[in-house]
Amino acid sequence: MRLLLLVFLLSISINTFAQFANGFDKQEVKSLIALCNSYTFEDLYQSDSRILPKDYSKVFTSEVIGMDNRFQVYEKNKVGVINFRGSTDKMSSWVENIYSAMIPAIGTIQLNELDIPYRFATDSSANVHSGYALAVLTMSPTILEQIKLLNNKGIYHILITGHSQGGALANLTRAYLEHLPAGLLSSQNSYKTYAFANPMVGNKEFATEYNQLFSENQTSFSIINTEDVVPYMPMHYQEEGKVFTIKRFQNWFSGEEEFSFASLGKDLFLRKFERGVTSYINGSNKLIEKGVSTAYGSIDMPEYSRDINYYQVGNVIELAPFVYPNIVRPTSDLSEKELEKLALDANAKFYKKEPNYYQHKPYNYYVGILKVYFPGEYKNLSIKYLPENL
């Protein structure tokens, strides 16, 4: 009888661990990018029922907070999920993205004359994105409340996710939660982060510490399409060494490093004019800060850091560019020259050009992940392209 009880308890323990193990889990990735598409489907079709995984239950959707931010909470057995919404078409949402002057990762923000201390890292030279930091801090009371509610249900394993701006908030929220004062949340909580198409949130020192804490133990991942421009924002450049070196020329010729006039020109420009660019960004962000204050009542940010060099965090998982389908343009959209060619060759085809940010769309990430990790499901997927993305 004791042996049966021991086996039963052991099976429960193993099952619980299996639900939330360190490391890249393709099933988690598929489920989380589907959850990220909840916002898209609700906006486009007024329902996310077609995209949500059947084994996840949505238990909470926040009100709009701050600069048009929202998050959802899901449960699956003894695992919770915090899912941040990405950028919207509201100006305040885009202000959050371009509010990119860095502030120290440790400090105090004054909001409506109330001091809000924060810590995203322990390194005093670590800096983070002002807009995303402000968003995390304004959402933090609601986030902490929801985590405590999960804990009350016996849920201590929490996945944090988001697409685009939501992915940036996921990474920065992870850093915030892990640096909270002891006793504010249960010490039993453990976190794992999957960010999709996420812009960068901090400087080299922040990224180094973040990766040592969360990437090396395989609990933070950034899933990025190599042709998506958003994960390379805000601006950054190669900091160490010279722009032109023998090693760099060798890498170009051997193919180890892709040669790009655009990236080389950016490196040279930012290196030469770094001080001026930094002053411009910090100066313009002072104006943004005043504008943001109108939304919050009053806001007083820490002094901006003289640093504009962002670094990506998390174990980066690269996806191949998403294929844009051949869509024949109607004759009404053709130019006179194209109509002349069509008159000479009735079989001529003129295809629609891939729209801007096609490579960034959350549903394309969902389809791309199925294609790589679940080829059978991809083959049987009835909708491989959302009409609104074409």
N, C-alpha and C positions, 0 to 999 in steps of 0.2 A: 504493500500500500504506500509506504514511504517512497519507494522507488518510483511508483507511478506519479506520485505528487511531485517528485523532483524532476521527472521528465516533463511533466506538464508545465511547471514553472520555468524550466529551461527553454521549452518551446516558445513560451510567451516572451521571454527575454530575447531570444534569437529573432523572433518575428518583429518585435519592437525595434531592435537594432537595424534589421534589414530595411525598415521603413525609412531610415534616416542615417545612412552611412556616408562617411567622407568619400569624396571622389565624384567624378563626372558620371551622372546617371542619365542615360539617353531617355528613359521613360519619364523622369522628372522634367527633362528639357522639353519633351513633346507636350507634356501636360501644362507646363508653365507658359510656354509661348502661346498655347491655346487660351489660357486664362488672360494673357496680355491682350489678346484679340477681343476680349469681352467688350472693351470700350468701343472698338471699331464697329462691332456688330450692333451694339446698342445704338450708336449714332446713325448708322446706315439703315438698319432694318428694325430698330426699336425692340430687338430681342437678341440675346446672346445664346439662346438655347441650342442653336445649331453648332456652335463652336466649343462650348464648355465640355470638359471631360465628365463622364457620367459619375465617376467616383469622388468628385470634389463638390462640396456643398458651400455655396456662398452664404455667409452668415452676417456680413456687414458691408455696407458701402457708406463711406464718409460723405458729409456735406462738402461743398466746394470750400476749400481752405486757402487763404492767402492768394497767391498768384495763379488762381484757377487750378489748384492741385486737388486731387482726390486719390483715395486708395480703397481697395477692397480687402476683405478678409475671407479666406476659405478654410475649410477643414476637410481632412481625409484621414479617417481613423484617428490616430494620435499625432498627426502632423498638421500644423497650421501654415497658412500662406498669407503673406502681406504682398499685395500686388498694386504697384503705383501706376497711375495713368501717365501717359506721355504728353507731349505738347499738344495743345489744342489750337484752334484758330483765333482765340482771344488774344488781344494785344498783351495783356498782363502775363500770359503764359510765355510769349516770346521775349518779353522783357526779362523774365527769369533766366532765359538762356543767355541773353547778351549781357546780363549783369555779371560779367566774368572777371572783374578785378578780384584779386585774391586777398583774403583776410587770413590772419593767423589761425591755425587749427585749434588753438586753445585761446579762449577769451570770453568776452561778454558782449552781447547785443542788447541794446536798450530798446524795448518795444512798448510804446505807449507809457513811457516813463517807468517801466518795470525792467529791472536788470535780469537778463536771462544768461546765466553762465553756460558755457558749452565746452566740450572736449571731443575732437575727432581723432586725435593722435596724442602721443606723449612727446614726440620730438618738437622742440621749441622752434625749429626752423621749417616745420611742415606748414604749408598754406593750402587753403581750399577755396573753391568757387563761391563767391558771395551769394549769388542768386540761389544756388542749390542749398547752401548752408542755411540761408534764411527760410527756405521752404521746409527743410527738415525740422528746424526749430519751431516753426509755427504749427506744424502737424504733430510734433512730438507728444503733447499732452494726450491727444486722441490715440496715437499709436501705442503709448504706454498703457492706456486704459484698455485697449483691445488685447494687448499681450497678457495683461492680468486676467482678463476674462477667459482667454485660452488656457491660462494656467489653472484657473478654477475648474476647468473641465479635464484637468490632467494632461493638457497638451503643452509640452515644453520644447518640442522640436519644431523650429519655425523656418520655413523657406521664405526668402525675400527676393522679389523679382520686379521687373518692369521693362518696358520697351522705350528706347529713345530717352527723352528726359526722365521717364519713369525708371530706366535702368541706372541713370546717374543718381537719382534719389535712392534707389535700392542700395547702391554701393556706399553712399554717404550715410544712409541710415544704419547700415551694418556697422560702420565705424563709430557712429554715435552711440548705438546700443552697447557695443563692446567696451566703451569707455565711460559708461555711466557710474556714478558713485555706488559703492557696495550697499546693498540693501534696498535699492530703489526698485529692482526687479528680482525675481527668483534666481538664485545661482544655478538652478537646474536647467535654465534655458540654454539651448544651443541653436546656432544659426548657420544657414547655408545660403549663399547668394548666387543667383543666376541673372545677369544683366544682358539684355539684348539690344544691339545697335546703340549702345550708350556712349554719349560724349564723356570727356574726361572731367574729373572733379578736383584734382589737386596737383601740386608740384612734385618734383622728384623725391623729396624727402618724405612727403606724405605717401606717395606710391610705394616707396621702398619699405616703409614701416607696415603699410597695409598688406603688401604682398608677403612679408615675413610672417605676419600674424595669421592671415587668412588664405593666401594662395598656396603657400608651401604645404599647408596641411590639407589642401584640396577641398576647401569649403567656399571658394569664390571663383566664379567663372564669368567671362565676358564673351558672348557669342556674337561675332562680327562678320558681316559680308564684306569681302575685301574691296568691293566697288562702292560701298556705302560711304559717303563723305562725313556723315555725322560723327562716327567714332574717332575721327581725326580732329575734332573740334573740342575746345577752342584752340586758337593758334598755338603752335609750339615749334621748336627747332632743336637740332642736335646741339647739345650744350658742350660736350666734352671735345677737346682737341681742336684742330684746324678743320676748316671746310674742305680744303684740298690736302690730301696726304697720299703717299705712295700706296699705302694699304688700301685706301678708298679707290684709287685708280685700278689696282689689281682686282678688287672686288667687282668693279664695273665690268672689266674685261672678262673675268671668269664667270660672271653671271651670278655671283653670290649676293650682290646688291644691285637692284634694278636702277639703271640710270634714268633720271628724270630732270629735264630742264626746269620744270615747274618747282619741284621740291628743292633743287639746288638753288634756284633763284630766291625762294623763300628763306632758305638757310642764310644766304648771303645778306639779304635785305634785313632780316630780323637781327642778325649778328651785328651788322653795321649800325642799324638805327634802333637797337633795343631800348636805349634810354628814352628816345623820343617816342617810340611806340608805347612803352610802358606808361609814360606821362600822359599820352593821349588816352589810353584805355582807362587809367585811373581818373583822369579829369572828366571824361565822358560819363564814367560810372558814378561820379559825384552827382551829376545831373540826374542819372537814373535813380540814385538813392532818394533824391528829393521827390521824384515822381512816384516812387514806390511808397514813400511816406504818406502820400495822399490816400493810398489804399488801406494803410494800417493805422492811420491817425497820426502817429509820429514814430520815427525810427532813427536810431543813432548807431551806426555800424563802427566796428573797430577801424583803426587806420589801415588803409590798404597797403599790402606788401608790394615791394618793387620787384615783382616776379611775374612773368607772363608765360613761363615755360611749363606747360601741362604734360603729364605722363599718364598713360593708361594703367589701370589696375586689374587684378584678377588674372586667372589663367585664361589667356586669349585662345578661343576656339574659332578658327576661320572657316567660313563657308564660301563656296564658290559663288561668283556672281549669278544672280537670278536671270534666267533666260526670258527675254521679252518676245512674245509670240509675233509671228508675221501677220499683220492686220492690213489688208488692202485698203487704201484710202479711196473714198468715193470720188467720182469725177468732179463733183462740185467743189472739192478741196484742192484740186490740182491747179498748178500754175499754167500759164499759156504755153510755156516751153514744154511742160510735161504733157499737156493736151496734144501738142504737135507730135511728140514722140509716140503717144498712144494712137494717133491717127495713122502713123506710118507702120506701127506694129500693134495690132489689136491684142496680142498676148502679153504686152508689156505690163509689168506690175509696179506699182508705187506704194511702198509700205509706210505705215505710220511710224513716226519717230518715238523712241522711248521717252516718256515724260520725265521731267525732273523729279528726283527723289523716289523714282520707282524702286530703286535698289534698297530703299530704306523702309518700305511699307511693312507693317507687322504681319499681314497675312502672307506676304512673300517669304518672310522668315519662317513662318509656320510650314509652308509648302516646302521650302528649302531644307528644313530639318527632317521632314518626312522623307524627302528624296534621298538624303544621306543615310539616315539611321533606320528608316522604316520603309524600304523600297516597295514592299508589298502593299502597304497602306497608301503610299504615293500613287502607285499604279491604279489602284481602285478609287482614288479620290475623284469625286464627280466634278468638283469646282477647283481647278488649279489656278484660276485668276479671278480676282474680284473685278467685275466690270468697271467699278469706279476707279480702279488703279490703272486702267488701260488707256 
